[in-house]
Amino acid sequence: MSDKWTLTREPFDALLAWLDPDREQAGQKYEDIRRRLIKIFTCRGCATPEDLADESINRVVRRLKDIEEVYTGDRALYFYGVANKVFLEYLKRPPAPAPMPPHENPDEVELEYVCLERCVQHLPPENRELVIRYYQKEKRAKIDERKQLAKQLGIALNALRIRAHRIRVGLQRCMQECLERQEAS
Amino acid sequence: MNSTFADSEAVRQYLLGTLPQEQSLHIEEQFLTSNNRFEELLIAEDELIDEYLRGELSEAERKHFTDHFLQSPERQQKLRFAKTFEKYIEATQIERPHKSTRSISQAFSGSSILRRLFPLRSPVATLSLATVVLLLLIGTSWVLISRLQVQEGTRNSLVLALTPRLVRDFGETSKVVITEDVHIVRLRLMLPANDYQTYRAVLRSSEGTEIWTGDKLIVNTSGADRYIDYALPAGILKPDDYKITLSGHLTEDKYEDITHYSFRVL
């Protein structure tokens, strides 16, 4: 999606002010909305979700003077309405070629493993134990293990699921950073 | 985050691209306005990837997964991570099982190692063969402490457990052959005591060139055993003599040398 209009400082500040009077909160809301729009475009199978999200945001910014006084609902839903229109326009374009599946280089696989192992090592011991126990084993044994783990920690199964996922997300980020450092060196 | 089964199923169908449009629009609004619902979506993504890797998706789901779900580079990256993560968890189950299964000391106990190295049915035959091989090993001054080969697709892991005491006892440097099928060498540095919160291990070649540094290493314990696991890509270990200096973290960037380990790659 090529839109020549680019977001400059002044309209961006206006957008943040519309999202929240507190600039820090506004920045967080902006990041959340952008991230979620990207995810929605991804889930719809779009080839360029970031571009479509940015295009949606740009359109909102351009209409801001007209809507900031009159729009009263959840700001995020306004972005969503615009994103739906952007999506319909996207569908009218010739489909982009499907991305090639990434080639798995054994050296990279090896390095990923080493990086992941280091990242796990750097976890606080209780998180390391939790994430290993949460994801280990198969089927019935896994369910039992999770129940036991939740009981030990005194939390509900869903709370355990969220905790394990957050650790996993942190590990993925850590592994990615480790790989980037290795590439840079 | 109160997710019911119906919610979870709807999210799952949404991810596979099979949820009716009206429901998809409704669910997307929730993702956009609720932090909990958005996190639920991210969790469901990872769980779907795990199910795919474990072969738990139906044929139809598998097709939607590859044709729809996996079209995004971000998800392909997640899949790669999930593969690595699964291998790590599998290896951990083999090498550092949870208390409820078997302990590391059991995994590396004499009988266990013998069974792994000499998988004969008769214990007497196993013991005799082991004795002969052990004498040969000592005679040729090979001190390969343990080799735990973990077949995980393309990756083989070699564990080399090193103890300064053992090296001194034999008066020889531990020697190891790294075959082509080995991709990861895991150095297991046995510790006499655990006096520091974290450790640093610096691996140097015979010329003193720093090959690899492991920082903020944490001690693993199993019964009375204390050790540090330190994984390296096998490719960096060329035939040479290596020395590892282990230091304990004091404050800020200050470390105190504790001990040394050495080994030779043949």
Contacts between the chains, C-beta under 8 A, distances in Angstrom:
chain1	res1	chain2	res2	distance
A	32	B	35	7.7
A	32	B	38	8.0
A	33	B	32	7.2
A	36	B	31	5.8
A	36	B	32	5.0
A	36	B	38	5.9
A	37	B	32	7.6
A	39	B	31	7.0
A	39	B	38	7.5
A	39	B	41	6.9
A	40	B	28	5.2
A	40	B	31	6.7
A	40	B	32	7.1
A	42	B	72	4.7
A	42	B	74	6.5
A	42	B	75	7.3
A	43	B	14	6.4
A	43	B	15	6.5
A	43	B	17	7.7
A	43	B	28	7.7
A	45	B	17	6.4
A	45	B	68	5.7
A	45	B	71	5.8
A	47	B	71	7.5
A	49	B	72	7.1
A	74	B	33	5.5
A	76	B	32	4.7
A	76	B	33	5.3
A	77	B	29	6.5
A	77	B	32	6.7
A	77	B	33	6.5
A	79	B	32	7.5
A	80	B	28	7.0
A	80	B	29	6.3
A	80	B	32	5.2
A	84	B	25	7.9
A	98	B	71	6.1
A	99	B	71	6.8
A	99	B	73	5.7
A	99	B	76	7.6
A	101	B	70	7.6
A	101	B	76	6.6
A	102	B	73	7.9
A	102	B	76	5.6
A	102	B	77	7.9
A	102	B	80	6.9
A	104	B	80	7.7
A	106	B	154	5.2
A	106	B	155	7.9
A	106	B	183	6.9
A	107	B	233	7.5
A	107	B	235	7.0
A	109	B	84	7.2
A	109	B	154	6.2
A	109	B	155	6.6
A	109	B	183	7.9
A	110	B	155	6.4
A	110	B	183	4.5
A	110	B	184	6.2
A	110	B	233	5.1
A	110	B	234	7.6
A	110	B	235	7.5
A	111	B	233	6.0
A	112	B	80	7.1
A	112	B	81	7.7
A	112	B	84	4.7
A	113	B	84	5.6
A	113	B	87	6.4
A	113	B	88	6.7
A	113	B	155	6.3
A	113	B	183	7.9
A	113	B	184	6.1
A	113	B	231	7.4
A	114	B	184	6.6
A	114	B	231	5.0
A	114	B	232	6.8
A	114	B	233	5.7
A	116	B	81	7.9
A	116	B	84	5.3
A	116	B	85	6.5
A	116	B	88	5.4
A	117	B	88	6.4
A	117	B	229	7.6
A	117	B	231	4.7
A	118	B	214	7.2
A	118	B	231	7.4
A	120	B	88	6.8
A	121	B	216	7.3
A	121	B	217	6.2
A	121	B	218	5.7
A	121	B	229	7.3
A	122	B	216	5.5
A	122	B	218	7.7
A	125	B	218	7.0
A	132	B	89	6.4
A	132	B	92	5.4
A	132	B	98	7.7
A	133	B	98	6.1
A	135	B	50	7.8
A	135	B	85	7.2
A	135	B	86	7.9
A	135	B	89	4.9
A	136	B	89	5.3
A	136	B	92	7.0
A	136	B	93	5.3
A	136	B	98	7.0
A	137	B	93	7.4
A	138	B	54	7.2
A	145	B	98	7.9
A	158	B	1	6.2
A	158	B	2	7.8
A	158	B	3	6.8
A	161	B	43	6.4
A	162	B	1	6.5
A	162	B	39	6.7
A	162	B	43	6.9
A	165	B	39	7.6
A	165	B	42	7.1
A	165	B	43	4.6
A	165	B	46	6.3
A	168	B	46	6.5
A	168	B	85	7.1
A	169	B	42	7.4
A	171	B	81	7.9
A	171	B	85	7.0
A	172	B	78	7.2
A	172	B	81	4.6
A	172	B	85	7.9
A	175	B	81	6.4
A	175	B	84	7.2
A	176	B	77	7.9
A	176	B	81	8.0
